[in-house]
Structures are given as structure tokens and as C-alpha cells.
Amino acid sequence: MPVEIKELTIRANIMNGCEENSEVKTEVGSDEDRGAIIAACVEQVLKILERKKER
């Protein structure tokens, strides 16, 4: 039996004036790593679409 959500509440805290010392660190991978991640994502999306089609 599917669950139906009739109401969804989302809260967000927004702060004015971010700290200047805050840093966002991102790790840049090689093209092979990116390709592997993209391939895995595509595979998962295709699986989800096929499951949806079966319903």
C-alpha cells in the first residue's frame, strides 16, 4: 500500500553576512573517476526508470 504525503514542511535558516574565513573544499578527481561516477549514476537512473515502467 503506497504512502501518500499530504503536507510537507520545509524550514531553512538563512544567515546574513557569511564568515569570510569559511572555506568550501572540493576534491577534483581525474577524468576516469568522473566517468565512473557518471556511469554509475546513469545505471541507477535507468534501473529506476525500468522499475517505474513495470508498475
C-alpha positions as CSV (number, residue, x, y, z in Angstrom):
1,M,0.0,0.0,0.0
2,P,1.6,3.3,-1.0
3,V,2.1,6.1,1.4
4,E,0.7,9.5,0.5
5,I,2.2,12.7,1.9
6,K,-0.5,15.4,2.1
7,E,1.6,18.1,3.7
8,L,5.3,18.8,3.7
9,T,7.0,21.4,5.8
10,I,10.5,22.7,4.9
11,R,12.4,25.0,7.2
12,A,15.6,26.9,6.3
13,N,17.9,29.1,8.3
14,I,19.4,32.0,6.3
15,M,22.2,34.0,7.9
16,N,23.2,37.4,6.6
17,G,26.9,38.1,6.3
18,C,28.7,34.8,5.9
19,E,32.0,34.4,7.6
20,E,34.9,35.3,5.4
21,N,37.1,32.6,6.8
22,S,34.7,29.8,5.8
23,E,36.1,27.6,3.0
24,V,34.5,25.2,0.7
25,K,36.7,22.3,-0.1
26,T,36.1,20.2,-3.2
27,E,38.2,17.4,-4.4
28,V,38.8,17.4,-8.1
29,G,39.1,13.9,-9.4
30,S,40.5,12.6,-12.6
31,D,38.5,12.1,-15.8
32,E,38.4,8.4,-15.1
33,D,36.8,9.0,-11.7
34,R,34.3,11.3,-13.1
35,G,33.5,8.9,-15.9
36,A,33.0,6.1,-13.4
37,I,30.7,8.2,-11.2
38,I,28.7,9.3,-14.2
39,A,28.3,5.7,-15.4
40,A,27.1,4.6,-12.0
41,C,24.6,7.5,-11.9
42,V,23.3,6.7,-15.3
43,E,23.0,3.0,-14.4
44,Q,21.0,3.8,-11.3
45,V,18.7,6.2,-13.2
46,L,18.0,3.5,-15.8
47,K,17.2,1.0,-13.1
48,I,14.7,3.4,-11.5
49,L,13.1,4.2,-14.9
50,E,12.7,0.4,-15.6
51,R,11.1,-0.2,-12.2
52,K,8.7,2.7,-12.9
53,K,7.8,1.2,-16.3
54,E,7.0,-2.2,-14.7
55,R,4.3,-0.6,-12.4
